[in-house]
Amino acid sequence: MMSFLARFTHTGPSDWIIQRITSVIMAAYLFFLVGYLLANPSLTYGQWAELNSLLAMRLFSLVCSNGLYYGQIDRAKSRWAP
Protein backbone atom coordinates (compact mmCIF):
# COMPACT_ATOMS: atom_id res chain seq x y z
CA MET A 1 0.00 0.00 0.00
CA MET A 2 2.78 2.47 0.85
CA SER A 3 4.60 1.86 -2.44
CA PHE A 4 1.37 2.76 -4.27
CA LEU A 5 1.08 6.02 -2.35
CA ALA A 6 4.78 6.81 -2.73
CA ARG A 7 4.44 6.99 -6.51
CA PHE A 8 2.26 10.10 -6.25
CA THR A 9 4.67 12.16 -4.16
CA HIS A 10 6.88 14.84 -5.65
CA THR A 11 10.53 14.04 -6.04
CA GLY A 12 13.34 16.52 -6.45
CA PRO A 13 14.31 15.75 -10.07
CA SER A 14 10.73 15.62 -11.37
CA ASP A 15 9.86 18.89 -9.64
CA TRP A 16 12.98 20.46 -11.12
CA ILE A 17 12.08 19.30 -14.65
CA ILE A 18 8.49 20.49 -14.32
CA GLN A 19 9.70 23.85 -13.03
CA ARG A 20 12.03 24.26 -16.02
CA ILE A 21 9.34 23.27 -18.53
CA THR A 22 6.81 25.70 -17.08
CA SER A 23 9.40 28.49 -17.01
CA VAL A 24 10.13 27.98 -20.71
CA ILE A 25 6.40 28.03 -21.52
CA MET A 26 5.85 31.18 -19.46
CA ALA A 27 8.85 32.89 -21.09
CA ALA A 28 7.47 32.03 -24.55
CA TYR A 29 4.09 33.42 -23.50
CA LEU A 30 5.68 36.65 -22.26
CA PHE A 31 7.78 37.09 -25.42
CA PHE A 32 4.74 36.45 -27.60
CA LEU A 33 2.62 39.02 -25.75
CA VAL A 34 5.37 41.66 -25.76
CA GLY A 35 6.06 41.00 -29.44
CA TYR A 36 2.36 41.24 -30.26
CA LEU A 37 2.03 44.52 -28.38
CA LEU A 38 5.13 45.95 -30.08
CA ALA A 39 3.92 44.82 -33.52
CA ASN A 40 0.50 46.44 -32.96
CA PRO A 41 1.13 49.83 -31.33
CA SER A 42 -2.42 51.06 -32.02
CA LEU A 43 -4.08 48.01 -30.55
CA THR A 44 -7.84 48.24 -30.11
CA TYR A 45 -10.10 46.31 -27.80
CA GLY A 46 -11.54 44.43 -30.79
CA GLN A 47 -8.10 43.19 -31.85
CA TRP A 48 -7.24 42.19 -28.29
CA ALA A 49 -10.55 40.36 -27.90
CA GLU A 50 -10.02 38.61 -31.24
CA LEU A 51 -6.55 37.46 -30.17
CA ASN A 52 -7.87 36.09 -26.89
CA SER A 53 -10.81 34.36 -28.55
CA LEU A 54 -8.50 32.05 -30.53
CA LEU A 55 -8.32 28.50 -29.18
CA ALA A 56 -4.52 28.44 -29.31
CA MET A 57 -4.28 31.62 -27.23
CA ARG A 58 -6.79 30.29 -24.72
CA LEU A 59 -4.81 27.07 -24.35
CA PHE A 60 -1.54 29.00 -24.07
CA SER A 61 -3.05 31.19 -21.33
CA LEU A 62 -4.44 28.14 -19.54
CA VAL A 63 -1.09 26.35 -19.57
CA CYS A 64 0.68 29.45 -18.24
CA SER A 65 -1.86 30.02 -15.48
CA ASN A 66 -1.64 26.36 -14.49
CA GLY A 67 2.15 26.69 -14.41
CA LEU A 68 1.83 29.65 -12.04
CA TYR A 69 -0.61 27.70 -9.88
CA TYR A 70 1.68 24.66 -9.76
CA GLY A 71 4.62 26.85 -8.82
CA GLN A 72 2.70 28.44 -5.95
CA ILE A 73 1.48 25.08 -4.64
CA ASP A 74 5.00 23.65 -4.88
CA ARG A 75 6.47 26.61 -2.98
CA ALA A 76 3.78 26.43 -0.31
CA LYS A 77 4.43 22.72 0.24
CA SER A 78 8.17 23.21 0.51
CA ARG A 79 7.73 26.11 2.91
CA TRP A 80 5.56 24.15 5.33
CA ALA A 81 7.16 20.74 4.88
CA PRO A 82 8.92 19.35 7.94
Secondary structure per residue as TSV (DSSP state, phi and psi in degrees):
chain	resnum	aa	ss	phi	psi
A	1	M	-	360.0	-42.5
A	2	M	H	-67.0	-35.0
A	3	S	H	-66.8	-32.3
A	4	F	H	-65.6	-43.5
A	5	L	H	-72.7	-29.3
A	6	A	H	-69.1	-23.6
A	7	R	T	-69.2	-20.9
A	8	F	T	-97.4	5.8
A	9	T	S	-85.7	160.4
A	10	H	-	-85.9	135.5
A	11	T	-	-110.2	161.1
A	12	G	H	-58.6	-53.4
A	13	P	H	-63.6	-39.3
A	14	S	H	-69.7	-37.9
A	15	D	H	-63.6	-39.4
A	16	W	H	-64.5	-43.8
A	17	I	H	-65.5	-44.1
A	18	I	H	-62.9	-40.0
A	19	Q	H	-62.6	-41.4
A	20	R	H	-68.2	-40.9
A	21	I	H	-64.0	-46.3
A	22	T	H	-66.6	-32.6
A	23	S	H	-68.2	-36.6
A	24	V	H	-66.6	-42.1
A	25	I	H	-64.0	-43.9
A	26	M	H	-67.2	-35.1
A	27	A	H	-66.2	-41.7
A	28	A	H	-62.3	-40.4
A	29	Y	H	-62.7	-45.2
A	30	L	H	-63.3	-46.0
A	31	F	H	-63.4	-38.0
A	32	F	H	-63.9	-47.3
A	33	L	H	-64.1	-43.9
A	34	V	H	-64.5	-42.7
A	35	G	H	-62.5	-40.2
A	36	Y	H	-65.8	-42.4
A	37	L	H	-67.9	-36.0
A	38	L	H	-72.4	-32.7
A	39	A	H	-75.4	-23.5
A	40	N	-	-123.0	77.1
A	41	P	T	-67.0	-27.4
A	42	S	T	-103.7	55.9
A	43	L	-	-71.8	132.9
A	44	T	-	-105.2	167.6
A	45	Y	H	-62.0	-37.8
A	46	G	H	-61.4	-42.0
A	47	Q	H	-66.9	-40.7
A	48	W	H	-65.6	-41.7
A	49	A	H	-66.1	-37.6
A	50	E	H	-65.5	-41.5
A	51	L	H	-60.8	-45.5
A	52	N	H	-78.8	-7.5
A	53	S	H	-88.5	-11.1
A	54	L	S	-70.2	141.0
A	55	L	H	-61.4	-40.6
A	56	A	H	-62.5	-40.9
A	57	M	H	-68.9	-38.3
A	58	R	H	-63.1	-42.3
A	59	L	H	-67.5	-40.1
A	60	F	H	-61.7	-43.3
A	61	S	H	-65.9	-39.3
A	62	L	H	-64.6	-43.8
A	63	V	H	-63.6	-41.2
A	64	C	H	-67.5	-41.8
A	65	S	H	-67.9	-35.7
A	66	N	H	-67.2	-35.6
A	67	G	H	-63.2	-40.9
A	68	L	H	-64.0	-42.5
A	69	Y	H	-63.3	-45.2
A	70	Y	H	-62.0	-40.0
A	71	G	H	-64.6	-38.7
A	72	Q	H	-69.4	-41.1
A	73	I	H	-64.5	-42.1
A	74	D	H	-64.8	-40.7
A	75	R	H	-67.0	-38.9
A	76	A	H	-66.2	-39.2
A	77	K	H	-67.2	-39.5
A	78	S	H	-72.1	-28.6
A	79	R	H	-70.1	-38.1
A	80	W	H	-100.9	1.5
A	81	A	-	-72.4	144.4
A	82	P	-	-74.1	360.0
